[in-house]
Amino acid sequence: MNAFVKRGEASSSSEKDSSDGAAVPVRHRWRSSSSRFIAAYATLFSVAVMLLLAFIGVSTTQTMERSTDLIIEWQLNYFDAFPPGEIEGAIRDRLAHEHQHTAFYGLFDQDGKAVAGNVAMLPKLMPSDRTGATFEHTLSIDALQTSPVVRAMVLRRPNGQILIVAHDLTHILSIQRRTINALIVVGSLCLSAGVLFAWLLNRRQRARISEIQTVTRRIAAGDLAERLPVKGADEIDMLAHLVNHMLGEVERLMGEVKGACDGIAHDLRTPLAHVRAKLAHISDKAARYGDEDLNQRIMDVRRETDHLLDRFRAMMRISEIGTLSRRGGFEDIKLGELLGDIDELFEPLAESCALTLSLRSDANDIVRGDRALLFEALSNLVDNAVKFTPAGGAVQISLISCPEGPRIEVSDTGVGIPPGERSAVLQRFFRSERTQHLPGSGLGLSIVAAVVNLHGYSLRIDDAQPGTRISIECWPH
């Protein structure tokens, strides 16, 4: 029964959460493992693709430079084999046969003046002998307006001449860029397909979890006949099978306990009724002898017997309410008229106890419910308020319209309920030490809690300063 008190607090916290956004705030979606898995997958895939592209770029660049350096070094050795007077002719012959314009040659004297070749001038940053260097649009070529990206190597001959050989890297770099672009496109498509598939899987799993949540709420509301949906044989279905098996065992055990309690209550109620009837006969006979002490003792036993019978009736009533069909006998109820009937019923009792009973109603809201059960539950609340309020106090019944629906409040100026006992008072047979001297079975609020649970409402106990205020929020929770 503790859930009836906590349900009001939980509903207020859920209203705060829902006020921040939609029914399922976006910030809550990232709490699911599947959403975090999608984010982690996208991040890891993106990092992996970037590392792969970096590796391919570095690897192809190094391979390209090594292969180009081998060709350039072979050509340097070829030209270096010519004597000083013949190397110029060799360079001109080679340029004459160079139709693709991918190789460039230059021969300079020791002062840096061009002697032969199509390299117009020496680069500003001269590399060491036979050391490859890449020049990005900085090597001046006679036949070209725009200098390409080239790989060059320099050789200083013994007579002071400087020989430079360069190769165009434009074609190789174009292949490299196309390869990287293709990997980027394919990687993006794979990432998009993976994220889409993960999103669809996440949507399916969230739909299943939503179904399980809906069923779980009905189970938590007391409908133990419900079972979690099973649609396959994955991990969620395995867990659903286990929970369903557990629910079956819980329902069976609760049914056995309930059956045993109901049987005990029913079996004991009959002999107690017989005892009460026999005590009435004994009391009549004792009155003939004029023994007042014996007659008083018999009356005390009869009151105790009546008290036990009242407890068994209340226990049986709680059991009957728990077994009712949830929506079977529900109808439209005007709460204003219902509270008016209760106020009229308890007004003479309040006057006899020197109490002020008042009714405050903002509207005559209509709800779906069982009128007889709601009348019984509210009667128990007003009866308790009248019972535990000293003479000269006040009891107020209120009907308040809220955005979610109507709220019924019964407040008094009595002894109040300590915060530590507000959950316990909804349990069967609980009696506070401060009210032990007053008559009662400790089952009145248990009946109220059973009716509230049947309707799916929420019950809340607060401090009225002084006294107690019990609120029933008449909308589904």
C-alpha positions in Angstrom: 0.0 0.0 0.0 3.0 2.3 0.3 2.7 2.9 -3.4 -0.5 4.9 -3.0 1.3 7.6 -1.0 4.4 7.6 -3.2 2.4 7.7 -6.4 1.4 11.3 -5.9 5.0 12.3 -5.4 6.1 10.4 -8.4 3.4 12.0 -10.5 4.5 15.5 -9.6 8.1 14.7 -10.5 7.0 13.2 -13.8 5.0 16.4 -14.5 8.1 18.4 -14.0 10.0 16.2 -16.4 7.2 16.4 -19.0 7.0 20.2 -18.7 10.5 20.5 -20.2 9.4 19.2 -23.5 7.4 16.5 -25.3 6.1 13.3 -23.8 9.5 11.8 -24.1 12.1 14.6 -23.8 15.0 14.5 -26.2 17.5 14.4 -23.3 15.9 11.2 -22.1 16.4 9.4 -25.4 20.2 9.4 -24.9 19.7 7.4 -21.7 18.8 4.3 -23.8 21.7 1.9 -24.6 20.7 1.7 -28.2 21.0 5.5 -28.7 24.4 5.5 -27.0 25.4 2.6 -29.2 24.4 4.5 -32.4 26.5 7.5 -31.2 29.5 5.3 -30.3 29.2 3.4 -33.6 29.1 6.6 -35.6 32.0 8.1 -33.7 34.2 5.0 -33.9 33.4 4.5 -37.6 34.2 8.2 -38.4 37.5 8.0 -36.4 38.4 4.7 -38.2 37.7 6.2 -41.6 39.8 9.3 -40.8 42.7 7.1 -39.6 42.3 4.9 -42.7 42.4 8.0 -45.0 45.4 9.4 -43.1 47.2 6.0 -43.4 46.4 5.8 -47.2 47.6 9.4 -47.7 50.9 8.9 -45.9 51.5 5.5 -47.4 50.8 6.5 -51.0 52.8 9.7 -50.6 55.8 7.8 -49.3 55.5 5.1 -52.0 55.2 7.7 -54.7 58.2 9.6 -53.5 60.4 6.5 -53.2 59.5 5.3 -56.7 60.0 8.7 -58.2 63.3 9.1 -56.5 64.5 5.9 -58.0 63.7 7.1 -61.5 65.3 10.5 -60.9 68.4 9.0 -59.4 68.8 6.6 -62.4 68.5 9.6 -64.8 71.1 11.6 -62.7 73.5 8.7 -63.1 72.7 8.6 -66.8 73.5 12.3 -67.4 76.5 12.2 -65.0 78.2 9.6 -67.2 78.5 12.2 -70.1 81.7 14.3 -70.2 81.3 18.1 -69.7 81.1 18.9 -73.4 78.4 16.3 -74.3 75.9 16.6 -71.4 74.2 19.6 -72.9 73.4 17.7 -76.1 72.2 14.7 -74.1 69.7 16.9 -72.2 68.4 18.5 -75.5 68.0 15.1 -77.0 66.0 13.9 -74.0 63.8 16.9 -74.1 63.2 16.4 -77.8 61.8 13.0 -77.1 59.8 14.1 -74.0 56.3 14.3 -75.4 54.3 13.9 -72.2 56.0 16.8 -70.4 56.3 14.8 -67.2 60.1 15.1 -66.8 62.1 18.4 -66.5 65.8 18.9 -66.8 68.2 21.8 -66.1 71.9 22.3 -66.3 73.5 25.4 -64.6 77.0 26.6 -64.3 78.6 27.3 -61.0 77.2 30.8 -61.0 73.6 29.5 -61.3 73.2 30.5 -65.0 71.1 28.2 -67.1 73.2 26.2 -69.6 70.7 23.7 -71.0 67.2 22.2 -70.2 63.8 23.6 -69.6 64.2 24.5 -65.9 64.5 28.2 -66.0 66.3 28.8 -62.7 67.5 27.1 -59.7 65.1 26.8 -56.7 65.7 29.0 -53.8 65.9 26.1 -51.4 68.4 23.7 -52.9 68.3 20.2 -51.6 71.4 18.2 -50.9 73.0 16.1 -53.6 70.9 13.1 -54.6 68.2 14.0 -52.0 64.7 14.1 -53.3 62.6 17.1 -52.5 59.0 18.1 -53.4 58.3 21.5 -54.9 54.7 22.7 -54.9 54.3 25.2 -57.7 57.7 26.8 -57.0 60.0 25.3 -59.7 60.1 27.6 -62.7 59.6 25.7 -66.1 60.1 27.5 -69.4 57.3 25.9 -71.4 54.7 26.1 -68.6 52.9 29.2 -67.3 51.9 27.5 -64.0 54.5 25.4 -62.3 53.2 21.9 -61.3 53.9 19.9 -58.2 57.2 18.1 -58.9 59.7 15.8 -57.3 63.3 17.0 -57.9 66.8 15.9 -57.2 70.1 17.9 -57.6 73.6 16.7 -58.5 76.8 18.9 -58.3 79.3 17.8 -60.9 83.1 18.0 -60.3 83.5 20.9 -62.8 81.0 23.0 -60.7 78.0 22.5 -62.9 74.6 21.8 -61.2 72.3 19.3 -62.7 68.6 19.2 -61.7 66.1 16.5 -62.7 62.4 16.8 -61.8 59.3 14.7 -62.4 55.7 15.9 -62.6 53.5 14.4 -59.8 50.2 15.8 -61.0 48.9 12.5 -62.4 50.0 10.5 -59.3 48.4 13.1 -57.0 45.2 13.0 -59.1 45.0 9.3 -58.6 45.6 9.7 -54.9 42.9 12.4 -54.5 40.4 10.2 -56.5 41.2 7.2 -54.2 40.7 9.3 -51.1 37.5 10.9 -52.4 36.2 7.4 -53.3 36.9 6.2 -49.8 35.2 9.3 -48.3 32.1 8.7 -50.4 32.0 5.0 -49.7 32.7 5.6 -46.0 29.9 8.2 -45.8 27.5 5.8 -47.5 28.5 3.0 -45.2 28.2 5.3 -42.2 24.8 6.5 -43.3 23.5 3.0 -44.0 24.9 1.8 -40.6 23.3 4.7 -38.7 20.0 4.2 -40.6 20.0 0.5 -39.8 20.9 1.2 -36.2 18.2 3.9 -36.0 15.6 1.5 -37.3 16.7 -1.2 -34.9 16.6 1.4 -32.1 13.1 2.4 -33.1 12.0 -1.2 -33.1 13.5 -1.8 -29.7 12.0 1.4 -28.3 8.6 0.4 -29.6 9.0 -3.0 -27.8 10.2 -1.3 -24.6 7.2 1.1 -24.8 4.8 -1.9 -25.0 6.6 -3.5 -22.1 6.3 -0.3 -20.1 2.6 -0.1 -20.8 2.0 -3.6 -19.6 4.3 -3.1 -16.6 2.3 0.0 -15.5 -0.9 -2.1 -15.7 0.8 -4.8 -13.6 2.1 -2.3 -11.1 -1.5 -1.0 -10.8 -2.5 -4.4 -9.6 -3.5 -6.3 -12.7 -1.4 -9.4 -12.2 -3.1 -11.2 -15.0 -1.2 -9.1 -17.6 2.0 -10.6 -19.2 4.9 -9.0 -21.0 4.7 -9.3 -24.9 7.0 -11.9 -26.5 7.7 -11.6 -30.2 10.8 -13.6 -30.9 13.8 -15.2 -29.2 16.2 -12.4 -28.5 17.5 -11.1 -25.1 14.4 -9.0 -24.5 12.1 -12.0 -25.1 14.2 -14.2 -22.9 13.9 -11.6 -20.1 10.1 -11.3 -20.8 9.8 -15.1 -20.5 11.5 -15.0 -17.1 9.4 -12.0 -15.9 6.2 -13.7 -17.1 7.1 -16.9 -15.3 7.8 -14.8 -12.1 4.5 -13.0 -12.5 2.7 -16.3 -12.8 4.3 -17.6 -9.6 3.6 -14.3 -7.8 -0.1 -14.4 -9.0 -0.4 -18.0 -7.9 1.2 -17.3 -4.4 -0.9 -14.2 -3.9 -4.0 -16.1 -5.0 -3.2 -18.8 -2.4 -2.6 -16.3 0.3 -5.7 -14.4 -0.5 -7.7 -17.5 -0.7 -6.4 -18.7 2.6 -7.1 -15.2 4.2 -10.6 -15.0 2.7 -11.3 -18.6 3.8 -10.2 -17.8 7.4 -12.2 -14.6 7.5 -15.3 -16.4 6.1 -14.9 -19.4 8.4 -14.4 -17.3 11.5 -17.2 -14.9 10.8 -19.9 -17.5 11.0 -18.9 -18.9 14.5 -18.4 -15.4 15.7 -21.9 -14.5 14.7 -23.1 -17.6 16.6 -21.1 -16.5 19.6 -22.6 -13.1 19.4 -26.1 -14.6 19.2 -25.5 -16.8 22.2 -24.1 -13.9 24.2 -27.3 -12.0 23.5 -29.3 -15.0 25.0 -27.0 -15.1 28.0 -27.3 -11.4 28.5 -31.1 -11.7 28.5 -31.0 -14.5 31.1 -28.4 -12.6 33.2 -30.6 -9.6 33.4 -33.3 -11.7 35.2 -30.9 -12.3 38.1 -30.1 -8.7 38.5 -26.3 -9.3 38.5 -25.1 -6.0 37.0 -21.4 -7.0 37.1 -22.1 -10.2 35.1 -24.3 -8.3 32.7 -21.5 -5.7 32.2 -19.0 -8.3 31.5 -21.3 -10.0 28.9 -21.8 -6.6 27.2 -18.0 -6.1 27.0 -17.6 -9.5 25.4 -20.4 -8.6 22.9 -18.6 -5.4 22.0 -15.4 -7.2 21.4 -17.2 -9.8 19.3 -18.9 -7.0 17.3 -15.4 -5.4 16.8 -14.0 -8.7 15.5 -17.0 -9.0 13.1 -16.4 -5.5 11.8 -12.8 -6.3 11.1 -13.7 -9.5 9.2 -16.4 -7.6 7.2 -13.8 -4.9 6.3 -11.3 -7.6 5.2 -13.9 -9.3 3.1 -14.8 -5.9 1.6 -11.2 -5.2 0.6 -11.0 -8.6 -1.0 -14.2 -8.0 -2.9 -12.9 -4.6 -4.2 -9.6 -6.2 -5.3 -11.4 -8.8 -7.4 -13.7 -6.4 -9.2 -13.4 -5.9 -12.9 -11.5 -2.7 -13.6 -14.0 -1.1 -15.9 -16.9 -3.4 -15.7 -19.3 -1.3 -13.6 -18.0 2.2 -14.4 -20.3 5.0 -15.3 -20.2 8.8 -15.5 -20.3 10.3 -12.0 -20.9 14.0 -11.1 -18.5 14.5 -8.2 -20.3 17.6 -7.0 -23.5 15.7 -6.4 -21.6 12.8 -4.9 -19.8 15.0 -2.4 -23.2 16.8 -1.7 -24.7 13.4 -0.7 -21.7 12.7 1.6 -21.9 16.1 3.2 -25.7 15.6 3.9 -25.0 12.1 5.3 -22.4 13.2 7.8 -23.8 16.6 8.8 -25.8 15.2 11.7 -22.9 13.2 13.0 -20.6 16.3 12.9 -23.2 18.4 14.8 -23.4 15.7 17.5 -19.7 15.8 17.8 -19.6 19.7 18.0 -17.7 19.9 14.7 -18.2 22.2 11.7 -18.6 20.2 8.4 -18.3 22.3 5.2 -18.3 21.6 1.5 -16.4 23.7 -1.0 -16.9 22.8 -4.7 -15.4 24.8 -7.6 -17.3 22.7 -10.3 -19.3 19.6 -10.8 -16.7 17.6 -12.7 -17.7 14.3 -14.3 -15.4 11.2 -14.0 -15.7 7.5 -15.0 -16.0 5.3 -12.0 -18.0 3.1 -9.7 -20.3 5.4 -7.7 -20.9 3.0 -4.9 -17.2 2.4 -4.3 -16.3 6.0 -4.5 -19.1 6.9 -2.1 -17.8 4.2 0.3 -14.2 5.4 0.1 -15.0 9.1 0.6 -17.4 8.2 3.4 -14.5 6.4 5.2 -12.3 9.5 4.8 -15.0 11.8 6.2 -15.8 9.3 9.0 -12.1 9.2 10.0 -11.8 13.0 9.9 -14.9 13.3 12.2 -13.7 10.6 14.5 -10.1 12.0 15.0 -11.1 15.7 15.2 -11.7 16.9 18.8 -14.9 19.0 19.6 -14.8 22.5 18.3 -12.8 21.5 15.2 -13.6 21.6 11.6 -13.8 19.2 8.7 -13.8 20.4 5.1 -14.6 18.6 1.9 -13.3 20.3 -1.3 -13.6 19.6 -5.0 -10.9 21.4 -7.0 -10.5 21.6 -10.8 -7.0 20.9 -12.0 -5.7 20.9 -15.6 -5.4 17.1 -15.4 -8.8 16.6 -13.8 -10.7 17.0 -10.5 -9.0 16.6 -7.1 -11.0 15.8 -4.0 -9.6 16.9 -0.6 -10.8 16.0 2.9 -9.1 18.1 5.6 -9.6 18.3 9.3 -8.1 20.1 12.4 -7.5 16.9 14.3 -4.5 15.1 15.7 -2.8 14.7 12.3 -0.7 11.9 10.9 3.1 12.1 11.4 5.1 11.9 8.1 6.6 8.6 9.2 3.2 7.0 9.5 1.6 8.2 6.3 2.5 5.1 4.4 1.7 2.8 7.3 -1.8 4.0 7.8 -2.8 2.6 4.4 -1.8 -0.9 5.6 -4.3 -3.2 7.1 -4.8 -3.1 10.9 -2.3 -0.3 11.5 -3.3 1.9 14.5 -1.2 4.8 15.6 -0.2 5.0 19.2 -1.9 8.4 19.5 -5.3 7.0 18.4 -5.3 3.6 20.2 -7.8 4.9 22.7 -10.4 5.5 19.9 -12.6 2.8 18.5 -11.6 1.4 15.0 -10.3 -1.6 13.1 -7.5 0.0 11.2 -9.0 -1.0 7.9 -10.9 2.2 6.8 -8.0 3.7 4.9 -7.1 0.3 3.4 -10.5 0.2 1.8 -9.9 3.8 0.5 -6.6 2.7 -1.0 -8.2 -0.4 -2.6 -10.8 1.8 -4.3 -8.3 4.4 -5.4 -6.1 1.6 -6.9 -9.1 0.1 -8.7 -9.8 3.4 -10.4 -6.2 4.2 -11.2 -6.3 7.4 -9.2 -3.6 8.7 -6.8 -3.9 9.2 -3.0 -1.8 11.7 -1.1 -1.5 12.5 2.6 -0.3 15.9 3.7 -0.2 18.1 6.7 -3.1 20.6 7.0 -1.4 22.6 9.8 -3.1 21.6 12.0 -4.6 18.3 11.2 -4.5 16.1 8.1 -5.4 16.7 4.4 -6.0 13.6 2.2 -6.2 14.3 -1.5 -7.5 12.0 -4.3 -6.4 13.0 -7.8 -9.2 11.7 -10.0 -7.3 11.1 -13.2 -5.3 8.1 -14.4 -1.8 7.8 -13.0 
